[in-house]
Amino acid sequence: MARKRVHLTPEEIAAYVDGGLRSNEFAAANTHLAACADCVRLLANTVKTRQELVAGINGELLAACAMFTAAAHEVRDLLNAKGLACPASIAYAAEKARHAIESAKAVKS
């Protein structure tokens, strides 16, 4: 005899958030969520945690990108000060990094 399940598992909540449930599992989860405040709270906490993780990762990527841009510009400036041409790859990489930072800032705000 199958035991009636009381709540969605944390794994099922994560799969629900990630879109990893089959259509029948998704429908069953929706039905359960419509009647279970505990699982709705778990769902909300899972979504919030995911958003915080993504924001933290994006912040770290943004900081790394800014450091890379500064280093690329420093190399360019040092080469220019010595009368040497800056390789196109360095200039291109610095410009791409600058664009990535501006795009990330626009999305963040």
C-alpha positions in Angstrom: 0.0 0.0 0.0 1.4 3.4 -1.0 1.9 5.8 1.8 0.2 9.2 1.3 2.9 11.9 1.2 2.4 14.9 3.5 4.8 17.4 2.0 7.0 18.0 -1.0 10.6 17.1 -0.4 13.3 19.8 -0.7 14.5 17.9 -3.8 11.1 18.2 -5.4 10.9 21.9 -4.5 14.3 22.4 -6.1 13.2 20.5 -9.2 10.0 22.6 -9.3 12.0 25.8 -9.2 14.5 24.6 -11.8 11.7 23.3 -14.1 12.9 19.8 -13.7 9.6 18.1 -13.0 7.7 16.1 -15.6 4.3 17.6 -16.5 2.4 15.2 -14.2 4.8 15.8 -11.3 4.5 19.6 -11.9 0.7 19.3 -11.8 0.8 17.3 -8.6 3.2 19.8 -7.0 0.9 22.7 -8.0 -2.0 20.9 -6.5 -0.1 20.3 -3.3 1.2 23.9 -3.2 -2.3 25.2 -3.5 -3.2 23.6 -0.2 0.0 23.5 1.8 1.3 26.7 3.4 4.4 24.9 4.7 5.5 23.9 1.2 4.8 27.3 -0.1 7.1 28.7 2.6 9.8 26.2 1.6 9.3 27.2 -2.0 9.6 30.9 -1.2 12.8 30.3 0.8 14.3 28.2 -2.0 13.6 30.9 -4.5 15.0 33.6 -2.2 18.1 31.5 -1.5 18.7 30.9 -5.3 18.3 34.7 -6.0 20.8 35.5 -3.2 23.3 33.0 -4.6 22.9 34.3 -8.1 23.3 37.9 -6.9 26.5 36.9 -5.0 27.9 35.1 -8.0 27.1 38.0 -10.3 28.8 40.4 -7.8 31.9 38.3 -7.7 32.0 38.1 -11.5 31.5 41.8 -11.8 34.4 42.4 -9.4 36.6 40.0 -11.3 35.7 41.6 -14.6 36.6 45.0 -13.2 39.9 43.7 -12.0 40.6 42.3 -15.4 39.7 45.5 -17.1 42.0 47.5 -14.8 44.9 45.1 -15.5 44.3 45.1 -19.3 44.3 48.9 -19.2 47.4 49.0 -17.1 49.2 46.7 -19.6 48.0 48.9 -22.5 49.2 52.1 -20.7 52.6 50.6 -19.9 53.1 49.5 -23.5 52.0 52.9 -24.8 54.4 54.7 -22.4 57.2 52.7 -23.8 56.1 53.5 -27.4 55.0 50.0 -28.1 51.7 49.2 -29.7 49.1 47.5 -27.6 48.2 44.1 -29.0 44.7 44.1 -30.4 43.8 41.1 -28.2 44.5 43.1 -25.0 42.5 46.1 -26.2 39.7 43.9 -27.4 39.6 42.0 -24.1 39.6 45.2 -22.1 36.7 46.6 -24.2 34.7 43.3 -23.9 35.2 43.3 -20.1 34.2 47.0 -19.8 31.0 46.2 -21.8 30.3 43.2 -19.6 30.6 45.4 -16.5 28.2 48.0 -17.9 25.7 45.4 -19.0 25.8 43.7 -15.5 25.3 47.1 -13.8 22.3 47.8 -16.1 20.7 44.5 -15.3 21.4 44.9 -11.5 19.6 48.3 -11.3 
